[in-house]
Structure formats: structure tokens, C-alpha cells
Amino acid sequence: WSSDVCSSDLGKENLIFLALFCLGGGLGMILFARPLLGLIERFPMPMMYFFLGAVAGGVPMIYREAGIRKISLGAVAYPVIGILGVVILALLPTGLFAPDGSFGPGAVLIQLAGGVIIAVGLVLPGISVSQMLYMLGIYEGIIKNISTLNILPLIPLGAGVLGGIFLTTKVLERLMQRHPQPTYLIILGFMFGSLPELFPGVPQGIDIVYGVIAAALGFAALYVMAGKEG
């Protein structure tokens, strides 16, 4: 009986945490969507380098968690699996999961599937939601919807995210507990594979300076946060 009570209390705590997390995340997106959109429109190249730096900033933490002691077949093969995951995502039509306001059965199913993919990025360490949205080609569209409070088209995608969190959290938690090194190596491969997808090209002129500064800031921000989590 006491174990049931503890389990029930833990379940309530998790739900409260998830509710507060979603509330804070939603509020943050509403507050910062318009400023971020303005920065992306005015400084597209430096902002992409900021995202590149942010992805790179999470690499040391993932590498450390993988606990690689020597080069082995698994140390090479598992990152390749992660890279293949990026390749598969890149093969999807650009904007496939874009919230276009259509609520037909097919469109809703696609949106739900996109939400589940985004949820995996939300749950896994080292992979940001922004990174996933960029790779799916829907970052700017979603930011525009949020900045104008056009929330209705985002409902199916949001439902997919919430459902994906519940569906994948337990699975991913068990993988990290039972097979930590392969799981972290696959994540590492996914991060490396995503860098070319996010690369906006070689900057020119003053954008070189802005790009270097933005990449350094992105790297430092994620590196510090990853260090605190560790």
C-alpha cells in the first residue's frame, strides 16, 4: 500500500513538473518569438552560426556521458546510426510538418508524427528543439505563428509533442540506464550529422566576425548549461 502511495505521489509530482515546464516553455516562446524572428530576419547568417555553436557546445557533455575509454567497433558504428537518422530526416520533404492550418485526417496525422519527432529532441540530452525544428524546416514558420499568437494551427503539432513525451520518455530512460554508451554515441552521431544540415555557408565581409562571435556565444551557452546539468 505504501509503495502505491509513493508511486502515486511521484506520478503527481511528475505531472506538476511537466505542467510547469510546459507553462514556462510556452510563456518563453510567446515572449521571445518576436525578438528571435527579428534577429533571424535581420542577421540570418550569424543566427545560424549561433545554432551551430549551440549544437557543438553540447558535444563535450555527450562525449563525457558516453564514457569512451578506447576506440572500438561500437564507438564507430553507433555514431554512424545517429548520422543515418539525420540523413533520413533530411530526405523528408522540406516543410512536411509545417502547421498550415489544415485539419484534415492526413494533415493531422502528419502533424502528430512531427510532434513526436520534436518530442524526441526535447527529451534527449544534447539535442535542442530549435535544432529539430530547423532540420524539419519548420522553425521560422512556427516562430511566426507564435509571435502573432496564431496558435490554432499549432494545436496538432503541440498534441504530438505532448503525446511523444509520454510515449518516448520511458523508452529513452530505459535505454540510457541499460545501454548508456550506445545511446549517447547515437546521440553524438546525430549531433555531428546535424551540423552540415545547419551550416548556412561561408560568411562574407563583416558577417565573418559576427558569425565567429555568434558561434562562440552559442557554444559557451550550451557548454555552461551542460556543465551545470552534469
ABEGO torsion letter per residue (X at the ends): XAAAAAAAAAAAAAAAAAAAAAAAAAAAAAAAAAAAAAAAAABAAAAAAAAAAAAAAAAAAAAAAAGBABBBAAAAAAAAAAAAAAAAAAABBBGAABBAGBABAAAAAAAAAAAAAAAAAAABBGBBAAAAAAAAGAAAAAAAAAAAGBAAAAAAAAAAAAAAAAAAAAAAAAAAAABAAAAAAAAAAAAAAAAAAABAEBBBEAAAAAAAAAAAAAAAAAAAAAAAAX
